[in-house]
Amino acid sequence: MATWCEDAGRDREQRVVVGACGDDATARLAARALLLSGREVVFVGGGQDAEQLARTAEAEDAGSMVIDSTAEERAALERALVALGLPQVRVTGM
């Protein structure tokens, strides 16, 4: 039988924050695909900056993020995650 901590870790791995630094049309498609595959999705929409996205990952206890952004914005997000003590959160760009 799994303990509460083990269950929480599994939940974190299933929880994905999906958003965009600009327009969110592509992020919406990604969110739908992740939902259909059984993942728990926290959709934050477009117009987000790196700090907002990192804070959302922290608040939602997410294990990964799918972000529609430029390489520079993605790098800023990864730096913000490290600054918040969340280097384990995986970031995938679109």
Secondary structure, 3 states (H helix, E strand, C coil): CCCHHHHHHHHHHHEEEEEECCCCHHHHHHHHHHHHCCCEEEEEECCCCHHHHHHHHHHHCCCEEEEECCHHHHHHHHHHHHHCCCCCCEEEEC
